[in-house]
Amino acid sequence: MTEKTAIFDIEVKLFIQAVFMRYNYDFRDYSLASVKRRLSSVMMVHKVKTITALQEKVLHEPEFFTAVLQYMTISTTEMFRDPDYFKAFREKVIPYLRSYPSIKIWIAGCSSGEEAYSFAIIFKEEGLLNRVMIYATDINPLILEKAKAGIYRLEDIKKYSINYQEAGGKASLSDYYAANYNAVAIDPELKKNIIFADHSLATDSVFSEMQFVSCRNVLIYFDKKLQDRAITLFHDSLSMQGFLGIGSKESLKFSKMSPRFEHWSTNERIYRKLK
């Protein structure tokens, strides 16, 4: 390791600690490599030469921190992303959720809301929308506002429509939005049973008695300590024999919580909490 790299690493760790102390956003147990990449992007875009200079600006300018937060959080998503996951949910989880008079699911790291609306569409098509409450959470307030608005680019809809059909859609995706110029607005009926809220997997506590938790492509940005914390939160939030879905590149295999789950749909990374 060169001296320059060593100093950069020190600066990054001090920056993360400063952000936690100033704004209570906790990135201390995120993957250091991931944080370094994201901060390097911030420095390039905002033409800041050092992390120390970036830290000074962030500490004294809250509005600038909001801009930096957009780089620090993960916002890549799409409707029915990884269609096989949603198809497995429809075919292998929904039959068990039907037995509940009311259903609660938690989407952790919901980003701009596409996944929440994807689940709402499935519940509507399965005749269960009036029985379900979807809690969709993220740590980024700006991205949560976008999720609540439910307005997406028209150019993305073609891909979403293909995903929807491959996920076992029973109608046309166009049934669930209104198009206007270069954007589409999600059907308000799908929004009624979704609560978008701020929640940090690093610092906040459990949601109770969920029948299903979906947290996909988030754990890969955490170190092992934070991964274990998050999976423990999911386990403790689930009702007896509730289900957990994670990303295609993620696994419970090396988690201390692994013995408390069984594989339910192995290829799609859906697990069931053991009794």
Secondary structure, 3 states (H helix, E strand, C coil): CCHHHHHHHHHHHHHHHHHHHHHCCCCCCECHHHHHHHHHHHHHHHCCCCHHHHHHHHHHCHHHHHHHHHHHCCCCCCCCCCHHHHHHHHHHHHHHHCCCCCEEEEEECCCCCHHHHHHHHHHHHCCCHHHEEEEEEECCHHHHHHHHHCEEEHHHHHHHHHHHHHCCCCCCHHHHEEEECCEEEECHHHHCCEEEEECCCCCCCCCCCEEEEEECCCHHHECHHHHHHHHHHHHHHEEEEEEEEECCCCCCCCCCCHHHEEEEEHHHCEEEECC
